[in-house]
Structures are given as structure tokens and as C-alpha cells.
């Protein structure tokens, strides 16, 4: 788990203030911008397998997924995968996407930048299924040239604010954590 996602997890723990058995878990997959498609497929397969394993081990568990950049794309692909175990999908309480390179303006759950330009990989975006829309929170920082593409291929080198999520710009880490805490403490609706 990278520092940005870990910082959100820490804020979630603070927001829940005890009584919760939290077990943050980083996903091992070969995140690689040079073999992007292959590494996203590997990540989505690993996430679907992990979610299925967690659901089988503890069917009362509530799950939260947080993806940053390529991890956001991995999360999208996993949620749309028909092989995702239905019990795992039911246990998902919250989904957070940060700096999503497959962002499309107008997608459900959009927060942050109102930039009308889509992410650099929006043309390859896997739509988040409607069953997850009420559990989805996605944030793009203003000036993020990866998730609000405006520089062409140069965005891969000059990414603007894409690396600023970890700096908690706009208070994004606390906002993401507050969404998750709200989702976890709300009465369950039997997703």
C-alpha cells in the first residue's frame, strides 16, 4: 500500500474511533506504466481474487477499496468483471478513486476538479457498474494532467498535480476518509 492510500486508511481509523477491526491490506501486482494494460489486468485479477477470498473467509466483513492512479483503473476493471464474486460485491461499503486516468467528466461520484477534459486513458475506461454508484467517490485535483488530460503525451512526464494527492492538497485525504466513514457507519442497505 502506497503512502497516499495508507494516509486515507489512517484517517478512516481516526474517524471510526474504535470498535472497528480494521485490517488495511495493500494489493500486490506489477504496477507498471510501460506495460500498463498487462499490469492492470494482473491487478484486476489479483483484486478480484483477494475480494473473493475475503468474502469467503468472513461473509460479514465490510470492505473498502481505494485506488490511486493506475490503482483506480484496476478498481474500475475489477468492479466491472463478471467473475467478481457476488458476495464480495455485496460486502463493498465504499469505493474511492483518486487521480483516475480513465476518468470521464460526468461519471458518477465525481468530486474535485470540474475540468471538462477526460483522463488520459478515458478512451479505455471500464464503466463502474450502476450497482456501485451509491458507494463511489472519485476525486481529481485541479491541474491533474493525467486524470484531466490536457497535455497530450507530455502529461506522462509533466503530470501537473497528479503527484499531489499524497500532499493532501484540497484536504482530499480527509474528504475521502469522511466519505468512507459515512458509508461504514450508515445503516446497511443490503448492497
N, C-alpha and C positions, 0 to 999 in steps of 0.2 A: 504494500500500500504506500503510495507516494505521500509527500508531505501535505499537499492540498487536501486530499481526501481524509488523511489522518486528522488534520485540523478540524474538518467538519465533524468527524466522528467524536473528537474531544468535546466539541461544543454541544453535540447531541447528548453526550453523557452528562455534561453540566446542566443542560436543560431538563433532563429527566429526573435529576436529583434523587437518585437511589431507588431501590425497589425494582430495578430492572437488571436482568442478567444480560449484559451487553458483551458481545463477542465479535469485535471488528476482525474482518478477515480480508486480506489482500488477495487478489487473483493473480496467480502465476500464469503468464502467457508471454509469448515473444513479441512484445510491443515494438514495432519497427516501422518507421516511415518509409523505408526503402523497399519493403515487401508488405505494403500496407494491407492489401486485400487478404493475402495469406495469413498475416498476423491477426487481422480482425476475425477471420473465420476460426482460427485457433482459439482466440479469446472468447468468441461466442460459444464455441463448443465447450470450452472449459467452464464458462459461467453456467451454461445450461446444465452441465453435469454436476457442478457444485450445488446449484439450487435444487436439483432433483435429489441429491444425496442429503442435503439439509432437510428437505421436506419429508423424506422417508424416515430419517432418524428422529425427527421431532415435529410431528404434524401440527402442533400447537404453536410453533415458533412463528414470530413475526419477522419478516425480512425487509431490509432496506438495501437498495443498490445505489451507489454513487459512481458516476463515470466522468472523468475529466479528459477532454480532447479525444484521442483515439479510444479511450475507455468509454466515452459517451456513445461513440459509434458501435462499439462492442455491445453495450447495453441495449441499444436500439435493435440490433440484429438478434440478440437473444430473446427479447420480448416478442418479436415477430416470428420466431422459429416455431413451426408447428410441433416440433419434437419437445418443446418445453413442457415439462410435466405439469398437468393442470393443478395439482396440489401446490407446486412451487409458485405458480402464477397467483393462486388464491392467497398464499401467505405473504405476498409482496404488499407491504404497507405504504412504501414510498419509493419513488424513483427520482434521482437527482442527476441532471446532465449539466455539466459546466464546460463552456468553450467547445461546444459540439460542432465539429467540422461539417457535419451533414445537416446542420440547422436550416430550416426553411422558415422565413418570416410567416407568421400566421399559424405555425404549428401549435398544437395545444401546449399549455403550460409555460409559454414564453414569458420571460421576465428580463429586466435589464435593458440593453440597447434596443432602440426602436429602428435600428438601421434596416432599410428595406432590402439590402443585399443578402443573399443566402450564403451559407458556409461554402468553403472552397470545394467541398465534396458533396454538396446538396444534390447534385445530379445522380448520385449513387445512394441517396438516403433510403433507408428502410423505414417506412412509416411506423410510428408507435401505434399498436392496435388500440382501438377505442376503449377496450376494457381497462386500460391503464390510464386513460386521460385524467381521471379524478385523483390519481396518485402521482402525477408527473409534475415536476418543477424543473424548468430549464432556464439557464442564465447565460447571457452573453454580455461581456463588458463592452462598453463603448470603445471603439478603436481596435477591437479584436479582428485582425485581418484574416484569421483562419475561420472563425465562425460567422463573420460578416464580411465576406470576401470582397476585396476591392483593389487588390494589387496584382492580380494575375499570379504567375508562378513565383514572383518575388515575395509573395506573402509567406512562402515556406521559409524564407531567410529573415525577412523583416515582418515579423508577425504582430507588430503593434503591441497591444495589451494582452495578447494570448497567454503570456507567461506571468501575468499579474494576479491571477486568481489566488495564488498562494500568499500574496501580499495583503489579501483581504480588502482589495480595492472595492469600493461601494459597500463595504460590510457584507460582501457576498457569502462569506463562510458562515456568519451568524444568521443571515437570511435563509440559507439552505438548511441549516440546523433547525431553525424555528419551524420551517415547513415540515421537516421530518418529525419533530417533537409533536407538532399539532396532529399529524397523521397517526402517530403511535398512541397518542392519548385520547384521540376521538373514539367514540363508541364504534366498534367494528360493524361493518355493513355486510359482512359475508362475501367479500370480493370473489 
